[in-house]
Each structure stands twice: as C-alpha cells, then as structure tokens.
Amino acid sequence: MSISAIKREARVALSRKAQPVWFRIVKWIVILAVGYALWGSPYFWPVALGSFALALTLHFFWRWKTKGWTEPWGGWDDVEAGGP
C-alpha cells in the first residue's frame, strides 16, 4: 500500500462527511461502555482484539467492494478521494 493510499484512508476515516455526528457519539458511548463492562474480565483482550480485527476486515471489504483505491468512496461525493 502506498503513502497516497494511506493518506486517502486517513482522510476518509477522519472526514466529517463519512459519519454523522450522532453516529460517532453513539459509537463511542457503546465502545466505552463495553470496554468498561469488560475491564478486568478475562474476556477484555479477546473481545477488544476481535472487535478490532472485525472492524479492519469490514473496512477493507467495503473499500474493495466500492473500488475505494481507484474511485471516490461509495456514497461520498468527494471526487478528490479517488485515485488517478
């Protein structure tokens, strides 16, 4: 993966157009609540690492299906996000 592809990924991930504010708030409330509930449990690290792996897999699957590295991101009208 090239530096330009990593920059595009970071731009999509940090974009305010990618997710509505209410969704980001709810997402972080859920993440923190589950983390708090599992903290100190033997299931904390397996759940945390499994969630991270699932999220990363889903992200790359979505980008592959929307041809994210060669065209603008699916549903997002930012033409500059697309590759050459």
C-alpha positions in Angstrom: 0.0 0.0 0.0 1.4 3.4 -1.0 1.6 6.5 1.1 -1.1 8.1 -1.0 -3.4 5.2 -0.3 -2.8 5.6 3.4 -3.4 9.3 3.2 -6.7 8.6 1.4 -7.7 6.1 4.1 -6.9 8.6 6.9 -8.8 11.3 5.1 -11.9 9.1 4.8 -11.6 7.9 8.4 -11.3 11.4 9.8 -13.8 13.1 7.5 -16.8 14.8 9.0 -18.7 13.7 5.9 -18.1 10.0 6.4 -20.3 9.6 9.5 -22.9 11.9 11.1 -22.0 13.4 14.5 -24.8 11.5 16.3 -23.4 8.2 15.0 -19.9 9.0 16.2 -21.3 9.9 19.6 -23.3 6.7 19.9 -20.4 4.6 18.6 -18.0 5.9 21.2 -20.6 5.5 24.0 -21.0 1.9 23.1 -17.3 1.2 22.7 -16.5 2.8 26.1 -19.5 1.1 27.8 -18.5 -2.3 26.6 -14.8 -1.7 27.5 -15.8 -0.5 31.0 -18.1 -3.6 31.5 -15.4 -6.0 30.4 -12.4 -4.3 32.1 -10.7 -6.7 34.5 -12.5 -9.6 32.9 -10.6 -12.4 31.2 -12.7 -11.6 28.1 -11.5 -8.0 27.7 -8.5 -8.6 25.4 -10.1 -11.3 23.2 -13.1 -9.0 22.7 -11.0 -5.9 22.1 -8.7 -7.6 19.6 -11.5 -9.5 17.9 -13.5 -6.3 17.5 -10.5 -4.5 16.0 -9.9 -7.4 13.6 -13.6 -7.5 12.6 -13.7 -3.7 12.1 -10.5 -3.7 10.0 -11.8 -6.6 7.9 -15.1 -4.9 7.3 -13.4 -1.6 6.4 -11.1 -3.2 3.8 -14.0 -5.3 2.4 -16.1 -2.2 2.0 -13.3 -0.3 0.3 -12.7 -3.3 -2.0 -16.3 -3.6 -3.0 -16.6 0.2 -3.7 -13.2 0.2 -5.5 -12.0 2.7 -2.9 -8.5 2.9 -4.1 -9.4 3.8 -7.7 -12.7 5.7 -7.5 -14.4 8.0 -5.0 -15.7 6.3 -1.9 -19.2 4.8 -2.4 -21.9 7.2 -1.3 -19.4 10.0 -0.7 -19.3 12.9 -3.3 -15.7 13.9 -2.6 -14.1 13.3 -6.0 -10.6 14.2 -4.7 -10.7 11.0 -2.6 -10.4 8.9 -5.7 -7.2 7.8 -7.2 -5.7 8.8 -10.5 
